[in-house]
């Protein structure tokens, strides 16, 4: 079994102590996001867990526990998102330079092959235009050179929660372009491909509806059996995860997070709002078997 920790929230940033307590006790419980009465008991014994996949914008709170994870026999890798967006879009995310330093520290601790850089979603707006993305991508790629081997990109999607946030941003004079200029986005993607090559990065897309493969970016798998085989030398079930979007190529995993629990407050997020995250975080107890409730 592959554990996803987590697409639904940032466990390393906000729930690291809960996570390691669940590891020590060997299980956690997860409720169905569409039916809270349906609860699943998930084993976290090393013998039952093939790989743990962390998704985060700030893994630093998890650093004190990485050695313990390894000593217990767990394999793991990180998807680490670095966009460099202004606070209007990422109000509670730590400073970019601090997170770049954290990325490099993590790479030095566990190896560059186990830290995947995510530059996603690409949000085009009147404060984050195409020039912004080109310059920011170049800055991050050059800073991380040698500290990661893969970058994952995607274009922003109009999720229900995100669209509501976009309407609020418009009232503040910030306009998200949900209808992309294909000629301009092609130029940007080709530039990102070129910058990736210059900095020794393999570039892939994540669950992208638009076919950008003619521009040099092939569809990727964030939970990728070939990647796992290359990094850890093990074979995992290659069956596509039916619980993910049709465009997603990831293989099966069990997510142990919960929606509406993240405190980053990113205005493009599909997993919840800052207000809901604060409310649910107040319900969190590190001794509970589930993240909240």
Secondary structure, 3 states (H helix, E strand, C coil): CEEEECCCCCHHHHCHHHHHHHHHHCEEEEEECCEEEEEEEEECCCCCCCEEEEEECCCHHHHHHHHHHHHCCCCEEEEEECCCCCCCCECCCCCHHHHHHHHHHHHHHHCHHHEEEEEEEECCECCCCHHHHHHHHHHHHHHHCCCCCEEEEEECCCCHHHHHHHHHHHHCCCCECCCCCHHHHHHHHHHHHHHHHHCCCEEEECCCCCCCHHHCCEECCCCCHHHHHHHHCCCCCCCECCCCCCCCCCECCEECCCCCCCCCCECCCCCCCHHHHHHHHHHCCCCCCCCCC
